[in-house]
Amino acid sequence: MTGVQEVDQSVNLDLLKQKMANFAKERDWDQFHSPRNLLLALVGEVGELSEIFQWKGEVPKGLPDWKEEEKVHLGEELSDVLLYLVRLSDICGIDLAKAALRKVELNAIKYPASKNYTNSNNGTAEAVDDHPKAP
């Protein structure tokens, strides 16, 4: 038992941004939270997240074979990545929620649903033309 209570409230990026800003201010950590430092911390957390999957091979969705403590650990590392990303975006003056929605819209244009995508031999997605031109 960690003494941390489960939070039963709606969570959004603005709430996380506020909580992270308060957390840093209460500890006088703003002096350390430059964009560069936050980015390097984020990269370190992505490395820790990667370690969890490093020797597991392909893992099915839902992680059915994982122990509960492995899933809790994964949640903690995913949270570290998210929290550093939220803090970095705040320090840089980027509205992360708006930027993410814009990116989804740009991806919808770049990768239209009218095309089929297949997994190529090298593991990347390739567009397949549903209506090839006649010779």
FIROTI-94651 format. One record per residue: residue number from 0; residue in one letter; x, y, z of N, C-alpha, C in turn. Coordinates in nm, 2 decimals. Last residue first. Layout:
# residues N
{voro NUM,"A",{X,Y,Z},{X,Y,Z},{X,Y,Z}}
...
END
This chain:
# residues 135
{voro 134,"P",{-0.49,0.01,-6.73},{-0.38,0.03,-6.81},{-0.42,0.09,-6.95}}
{voro 133,"A",{-0.68,0.18,-6.48},{-0.68,0.08,-6.59},{-0.56,0.11,-6.68}}
{voro 132,"K",{-0.58,0.26,-6.15},{-0.61,0.30,-6.29},{-0.60,0.19,-6.38}}
{voro 131,"P",{-0.73,0.11,-5.86},{-0.61,0.13,-5.95},{-0.66,0.17,-6.09}}
{voro 130,"H",{-0.87,0.19,-5.60},{-0.92,0.20,-5.73},{-0.80,0.22,-5.83}}
{voro 129,"D",{-0.74,0.17,-5.36},{-0.85,0.09,-5.38},{-0.90,0.08,-5.52}}
{voro 128,"D",{-0.40,0.16,-5.31},{-0.50,0.23,-5.39},{-0.62,0.13,-5.41}}
{voro 127,"V",{-0.26,0.14,-5.00},{-0.30,0.06,-5.12},{-0.41,0.13,-5.19}}
{voro 126,"A",{0.01,0.26,-4.81},{-0.13,0.29,-4.87},{-0.14,0.20,-4.99}}
{voro 125,"E",{0.17,0.09,-4.56},{0.18,0.14,-4.69},{0.03,0.15,-4.74}}
{voro 124,"A",{0.34,0.10,-4.25},{0.22,0.09,-4.32},{0.23,0.15,-4.46}}
{voro 123,"T",{0.63,-0.12,-4.18},{0.56,0.01,-4.20},{0.43,0.00,-4.27}}
{voro 122,"G",{0.76,-0.36,-4.18},{0.69,-0.32,-4.06},{0.62,-0.18,-4.07}}
{voro 121,"N",{0.87,-0.44,-4.42},{0.96,-0.38,-4.32},{0.89,-0.33,-4.20}}
{voro 120,"N",{0.66,-0.54,-4.57},{0.76,-0.64,-4.52},{0.85,-0.57,-4.41}}
{voro 119,"S",{0.37,-0.35,-4.46},{0.47,-0.39,-4.55},{0.57,-0.49,-4.49}}
{voro 118,"N",{0.04,-0.37,-4.39},{0.17,-0.38,-4.32},{0.27,-0.43,-4.42}}
{voro 117,"T",{-0.18,-0.14,-4.55},{-0.13,-0.28,-4.52},{0.01,-0.27,-4.45}}
{voro 116,"Y",{-0.47,0.05,-4.58},{-0.33,0.05,-4.54},{-0.29,-0.10,-4.50}}
{voro 115,"N",{-0.68,0.20,-4.81},{-0.65,0.08,-4.73},{-0.50,0.09,-4.70}}
{voro 114,"K",{-0.84,0.52,-4.82},{-0.73,0.43,-4.86},{-0.72,0.31,-4.76}}
{voro 113,"S",{-1.03,0.67,-4.70},{-1.07,0.60,-4.82},{-0.96,0.51,-4.88}}
{voro 112,"A",{-0.92,0.80,-4.49},{-0.98,0.67,-4.46},{-1.02,0.60,-4.59}}
{voro 111,"P",{-0.60,0.95,-4.56},{-0.75,0.94,-4.57},{-0.80,0.80,-4.55}}
{voro 110,"Y",{-0.36,1.08,-4.42},{-0.39,0.94,-4.43},{-0.54,0.92,-4.44}}
{voro 109,"K",{-0.37,1.36,-4.43},{-0.25,1.29,-4.48},{-0.28,1.15,-4.51}}
{voro 108,"I",{-0.61,1.41,-4.30},{-0.59,1.46,-4.44},{-0.48,1.38,-4.50}}
{voro 107,"A",{-0.56,1.30,-4.06},{-0.68,1.25,-4.13},{-0.67,1.30,-4.28}}
{voro 106,"N",{-0.35,1.45,-3.97},{-0.33,1.31,-4.00},{-0.44,1.25,-4.09}}
{voro 105,"L",{-0.49,1.69,-3.92},{-0.38,1.69,-4.02},{-0.35,1.54,-4.07}}
{voro 104,"E",{-0.64,1.60,-3.70},{-0.71,1.65,-3.82},{-0.61,1.65,-3.94}}
{voro 103,"V",{-0.44,1.54,-3.52},{-0.54,1.44,-3.56},{-0.60,1.48,-3.69}}
{voro 102,"K",{-0.34,1.80,-3.48},{-0.26,1.70,-3.54},{-0.34,1.58,-3.59}}
{voro 101,"R",{-0.55,1.93,-3.35},{-0.51,1.98,-3.48},{-0.43,1.87,-3.56}}
{voro 100,"L",{-0.54,1.79,-3.11},{-0.66,1.78,-3.20},{-0.63,1.82,-3.34}}
{voro 99,"A",{-0.29,1.87,-3.02},{-0.32,1.73,-3.05},{-0.44,1.71,-3.14}}
{voro 98,"A",{-0.33,2.14,-2.98},{-0.22,2.10,-3.08},{-0.25,1.95,-3.12}}
{voro 97,"K",{-0.52,2.14,-2.78},{-0.55,2.20,-2.92},{-0.45,2.15,-3.02}}
{voro 96,"A",{-0.37,2.02,-2.58},{-0.50,1.96,-2.62},{-0.53,2.01,-2.76}}
{voro 95,"L",{-0.15,2.19,-2.55},{-0.13,2.06,-2.59},{-0.26,1.99,-2.64}}
{voro 94,"D",{-0.06,2.49,-2.62},{-0.19,2.43,-2.57},{-0.19,2.29,-2.63}}
{voro 93,"I",{0.25,2.60,-2.53},{0.18,2.53,-2.63},{0.05,2.47,-2.56}}
{voro 92,"G",{0.45,2.71,-2.37},{0.34,2.79,-2.41},{0.25,2.73,-2.52}}
{voro 91,"C",{0.65,2.57,-2.26},{0.67,2.62,-2.40},{0.56,2.71,-2.45}}
{voro 90,"I",{0.54,2.49,-2.02},{0.66,2.58,-2.02},{0.68,2.64,-2.16}}
{voro 89,"D",{0.34,2.32,-2.13},{0.31,2.44,-2.05},{0.42,2.54,-2.05}}
{voro 88,"S",{0.49,2.12,-2.25},{0.41,2.20,-2.33},{0.37,2.33,-2.26}}
{voro 87,"L",{0.62,2.02,-2.02},{0.70,2.07,-2.12},{0.61,2.16,-2.21}}
{voro 86,"R",{0.40,1.91,-1.88},{0.48,2.02,-1.82},{0.56,2.09,-1.93}}
{voro 85,"V",{0.31,1.71,-2.05},{0.22,1.82,-2.02},{0.30,1.94,-1.96}}
{voro 84,"L",{0.54,1.55,-2.05},{0.49,1.61,-2.18},{0.40,1.73,-2.15}}
{voro 83,"Y",{0.55,1.47,-1.78},{0.66,1.55,-1.84},{0.62,1.62,-1.97}}
{voro 82,"L",{0.31,1.33,-1.78},{0.33,1.44,-1.69},{0.44,1.53,-1.74}}
{voro 81,"L",{0.36,1.12,-1.96},{0.25,1.21,-1.98},{0.27,1.34,-1.90}}
{voro 80,"V",{0.57,0.98,-1.84},{0.58,1.04,-1.97},{0.48,1.15,-2.00}}
{voro 79,"D",{0.45,0.91,-1.60},{0.57,0.99,-1.60},{0.59,1.06,-1.73}}
{voro 78,"S",{0.25,0.74,-1.70},{0.21,0.86,-1.63},{0.33,0.96,-1.62}}
{voro 77,"L",{0.40,0.53,-1.79},{0.32,0.60,-1.88},{0.28,0.74,-1.82}}
{voro 76,"E",{0.49,0.44,-1.53},{0.59,0.49,-1.63},{0.51,0.57,-1.74}}
{voro 75,"E",{0.25,0.36,-1.41},{0.34,0.47,-1.35},{0.43,0.53,-1.45}}
{voro 74,"G",{0.16,0.16,-1.58},{0.08,0.28,-1.56},{0.16,0.40,-1.50}}
{voro 73,"L",{0.36,-0.03,-1.54},{0.35,0.03,-1.67},{0.27,0.16,-1.66}}
{voro 72,"H",{0.31,-0.09,-1.27},{0.43,-0.03,-1.31},{0.43,0.04,-1.44}}
{voro 71,"V",{0.06,-0.21,-1.31},{0.07,-0.09,-1.22},{0.20,-0.01,-1.26}}
{voro 70,"K",{0.13,-0.43,-1.46},{0.04,-0.33,-1.52},{0.05,-0.20,-1.44}}
{voro 69,"E",{0.28,-0.57,-1.28},{0.35,-0.52,-1.40},{0.26,-0.41,-1.47}}
{voro 68,"E",{0.09,-0.63,-1.09},{0.20,-0.53,-1.05},{0.27,-0.48,-1.17}}
{voro 67,"E",{-0.07,-0.81,-1.23},{-0.12,-0.68,-1.19},{-0.01,-0.58,-1.15}}
{voro 66,"K",{0.11,-0.97,-1.50},{0.07,-0.96,-1.36},{0.02,-0.82,-1.33}}
{voro 65,"W",{0.00,-1.04,-1.83},{0.08,-0.96,-1.74},{0.02,-0.97,-1.60}}
{voro 64,"D",{-0.16,-1.15,-2.03},{-0.06,-1.24,-1.96},{0.02,-1.16,-1.85}}
{voro 63,"P",{-0.30,-0.94,-2.15},{-0.37,-1.05,-2.07},{-0.28,-1.14,-1.99}}
{voro 62,"L",{-0.28,-0.67,-2.26},{-0.18,-0.73,-2.17},{-0.24,-0.85,-2.09}}
{voro 61,"G",{-0.43,-0.53,-2.44},{-0.49,-0.56,-2.31},{-0.40,-0.63,-2.21}}
{voro 60,"K",{-0.29,-0.69,-2.72},{-0.36,-0.58,-2.66},{-0.43,-0.62,-2.53}}
{voro 59,"P",{0.02,-0.88,-2.67},{-0.12,-0.86,-2.72},{-0.19,-0.75,-2.65}}
{voro 58,"V",{0.34,-0.80,-2.77},{0.25,-0.82,-2.66},{0.11,-0.79,-2.71}}
{voro 57,"E",{0.64,-0.93,-2.90},{0.51,-0.87,-2.93},{0.42,-0.90,-2.81}}
{voro 56,"G",{0.90,-0.93,-2.65},{0.85,-0.96,-2.78},{0.72,-0.88,-2.80}}
{voro 55,"K",{1.01,-0.86,-2.40},{0.88,-0.93,-2.40},{0.83,-0.97,-2.54}}
{voro 54,"W",{1.22,-0.70,-2.35},{1.25,-0.84,-2.38},{1.12,-0.92,-2.38}}
{voro 53,"Q",{1.11,-0.43,-2.33},{1.24,-0.46,-2.40},{1.25,-0.61,-2.44}}
{voro 52,"F",{0.91,-0.32,-2.19},{0.87,-0.40,-2.31},{0.99,-0.46,-2.37}}
{voro 51,"I",{1.04,-0.17,-2.00},{0.93,-0.26,-1.96},{0.90,-0.36,-2.07}}
{voro 50,"E",{1.20,0.00,-2.14},{1.26,-0.11,-2.06},{1.16,-0.22,-2.03}}
{voro 49,"S",{1.03,0.21,-2.22},{1.08,0.11,-2.32},{1.14,-0.02,-2.25}}
{voro 48,"L",{1.01,0.35,-1.98},{0.89,0.29,-2.04},{0.93,0.18,-2.14}}
{voro 47,"E",{1.27,0.45,-1.97},{1.22,0.36,-1.86},{1.09,0.28,-1.91}}
{voro 46,"G",{1.27,0.61,-2.20},{1.36,0.50,-2.19},{1.31,0.40,-2.08}}
{voro 45,"V",{1.08,0.80,-2.12},{1.05,0.71,-2.23},{1.14,0.59,-2.24}}
{voro 44,"E",{1.23,0.92,-1.92},{1.11,0.84,-1.88},{1.07,0.75,-2.00}}
{voro 43,"G",{1.43,1.04,-2.08},{1.47,0.94,-1.98},{1.35,0.86,-1.94}}
{voro 42,"V",{1.26,1.22,-2.22},{1.34,1.11,-2.29},{1.38,1.00,-2.20}}
{voro 41,"L",{1.19,1.39,-2.00},{1.09,1.31,-2.08},{1.15,1.20,-2.15}}
{voro 40,"A",{1.44,1.50,-1.94},{1.37,1.42,-1.84},{1.27,1.33,-1.91}}
{voro 39,"L",{1.48,1.64,-2.18},{1.57,1.54,-2.14},{1.51,1.44,-2.04}}
{voro 38,"L",{1.26,1.82,-2.16},{1.27,1.73,-2.27},{1.36,1.62,-2.24}}
{voro 37,"L",{1.33,1.97,-1.93},{1.21,1.89,-1.93},{1.21,1.78,-2.04}}
{voro 36,"N",{1.57,2.09,-2.02},{1.57,2.00,-1.91},{1.45,1.91,-1.90}}
{voro 35,"R",{1.46,2.25,-2.23},{1.57,2.15,-2.26},{1.57,2.05,-2.14}}
{voro 34,"P",{1.28,2.43,-2.10},{1.24,2.33,-2.21},{1.34,2.22,-2.23}}
{voro 33,"S",{1.34,2.42,-1.75},{1.36,2.48,-1.88},{1.31,2.38,-1.98}}
{voro 32,"H",{1.31,2.39,-1.46},{1.21,2.34,-1.56},{1.23,2.42,-1.69}}
{voro 31,"F",{1.45,2.49,-1.25},{1.51,2.37,-1.32},{1.43,2.33,-1.44}}
{voro 30,"Q",{1.29,2.68,-1.14},{1.43,2.72,-1.18},{1.49,2.61,-1.26}}
{voro 29,"D",{1.07,2.54,-1.05},{1.06,2.62,-1.17},{1.20,2.66,-1.23}}
{voro 28,"W",{1.09,2.43,-0.80},{1.16,2.36,-0.91},{1.14,2.43,-1.04}}
{voro 27,"D",{0.99,2.48,-0.55},{1.08,2.58,-0.61},{1.16,2.51,-0.72}}
{voro 26,"R",{0.79,2.33,-0.47},{0.92,2.28,-0.44},{1.03,2.37,-0.49}}
{voro 25,"E",{0.56,2.46,-0.55},{0.57,2.43,-0.41},{0.71,2.38,-0.37}}
{voro 24,"K",{0.61,2.46,-0.83},{0.62,2.59,-0.75},{0.64,2.56,-0.61}}
{voro 23,"A",{0.56,2.19,-0.90},{0.69,2.25,-0.92},{0.71,2.38,-0.84}}
{voro 22,"F",{0.29,2.17,-0.82},{0.39,2.08,-0.77},{0.53,2.14,-0.78}}
{voro 21,"N",{0.17,2.36,-0.99},{0.17,2.38,-0.84},{0.27,2.29,-0.78}}
{voro 20,"A",{0.22,2.24,-1.24},{0.27,2.38,-1.21},{0.27,2.40,-1.06}}
{voro 19,"M",{0.08,2.00,-1.21},{0.22,2.00,-1.23},{0.28,2.14,-1.20}}
{voro 18,"K",{-0.19,2.10,-1.18},{-0.13,2.02,-1.07},{0.03,2.02,-1.09}}
{voro 17,"Q",{-0.22,2.23,-1.43},{-0.23,2.30,-1.31},{-0.16,2.23,-1.19}}
{voro 16,"K",{-0.20,2.01,-1.60},{-0.11,2.12,-1.62},{-0.10,2.20,-1.49}}
{voro 15,"L",{-0.41,1.85,-1.52},{-0.28,1.80,-1.50},{-0.17,1.91,-1.51}}
{voro 14,"L",{-0.62,2.02,-1.60},{-0.61,1.99,-1.46},{-0.46,1.94,-1.43}}
{voro 13,"D",{-0.58,2.03,-1.87},{-0.57,2.15,-1.80},{-0.55,2.12,-1.65}}
{voro 12,"L",{-0.63,1.76,-1.95},{-0.49,1.82,-1.96},{-0.48,1.95,-1.88}}
{voro 11,"N",{-0.84,1.60,-1.70},{-0.81,1.66,-1.84},{-0.67,1.72,-1.84}}
{voro 10,"V",{-1.04,1.38,-1.53},{-0.91,1.43,-1.55},{-0.90,1.48,-1.69}}
{voro 9,"S",{-1.29,1.36,-1.29},{-1.26,1.38,-1.43},{-1.12,1.44,-1.44}}
{voro 8,"Q",{-1.23,1.15,-1.01},{-1.27,1.28,-1.07},{-1.23,1.28,-1.21}}
{voro 7,"D",{-1.12,0.98,-0.79},{-1.25,0.96,-0.86},{-1.30,1.09,-0.92}}
{voro 6,"V",{-0.81,0.85,-0.73},{-0.89,0.98,-0.76},{-1.01,0.94,-0.84}}
{voro 5,"E",{-0.70,0.65,-0.47},{-0.75,0.65,-0.61},{-0.83,0.78,-0.62}}
{voro 4,"Q",{-0.43,0.76,-0.26},{-0.57,0.72,-0.28},{-0.61,0.73,-0.43}}
{voro 3,"V",{-0.14,0.63,-0.14},{-0.19,0.71,-0.25},{-0.34,0.67,-0.27}}
{voro 2,"G",{-0.02,0.45,0.02},{-0.08,0.57,0.08},{-0.14,0.66,-0.01}}
{voro 1,"T",{0.06,0.22,-0.09},{0.15,0.33,-0.10},{0.10,0.45,-0.03}}
{voro 0,"M",{0.08,-0.12,0.00},{0.00,0.00,0.00},{0.09,0.12,0.00}}
END
